[in-house]
Amino acid sequence: MRWLFATMLALLLAAVATTQIYTAKAATTRNFTLYASYTSGWGFTATTITSPGPTIVVEQGDTVNLTLISNDAIAHNFFVSYTNASSPDPADPWSPDFGSNAVNFQFVASNTVGTYQYHCSFYPTVMWGYFKVVPTGTIPEFHPLIMLTLLIAGTAAALVCRRKQQI
């Protein structure tokens, strides 16, 4: 009977901790580094540049923090087209040009869920990729409180089972 009570209590604590964390989740800052090449496209590293470039996944309203690096020392820029055009609209996030020096560019992702394209306006047919906005709470995150609750619950259940075996 104690084992059942301890298990139920542990599961209840885990459920409460999980619910409280996910309902209180606010927008997150997502950090990405993109390497640019007018002949190869975009990449998260200088050796993984492809066309299309890597898919960038963020949640609605997240702050996107990009470090943009030219892999070929040629001028580039970055923009997300919320209309999936190969040139930016005035409302689209659009970075300053960058070349030899890396540029940090920050913007807030759309609140509209969808898959969009990002480009360089100088070389849009080669330098493009997908920018995906998913619903808030979709991207798994490490939550120390959940892990601590599950650890305590698991330890309590193990102790109850061990004690029951000793009796």
Stockholm file with secondary structure:
# STOCKHOLM 1.0

chainA/1-167         MRWLFATMLALLLAAVATTQIYTAKAATTRNFTLYASYTSGWGFTATTITSPGPTIVVEQGDTVNLTLISNDAIAHNFFVSYTNASSPDPADPWSPDFGSNAVNFQFVASNTVGTYQYHCSFYPTVMWGYFKVVPTGTIPEFHPLIMLTLLIAGTAAALVCRRKQQI
#=GR chainA/1-167 SS CHHHHHHHHHHHHHHHHHHHHHHTCCCCEEEEEEEEETTTEEESSTTCCBSSCCCEEEETTCEEEEEEEESSSSCBCCEEETTCCSSCCTTSCBCCCBSSSCEEEEEECCSSCEEEEEECSSSTTTSEEEEEEECTTCSCCCCHHHHHHHHHHHHHHHHHHHHHHHC
#=GC SS_cons         CHHHHHHHHHHHHHHHHHHHHHHTCCCCEEEEEEEEETTTEEESSTTCCBSSCCCEEEETTCEEEEEEEESSSSCBCCEEETTCCSSCCTTSCBCCCBSSSCEEEEEECCSSCEEEEEECSSSTTTSEEEEEEECTTCSCCCCHHHHHHHHHHHHHHHHHHHHHHHC
//
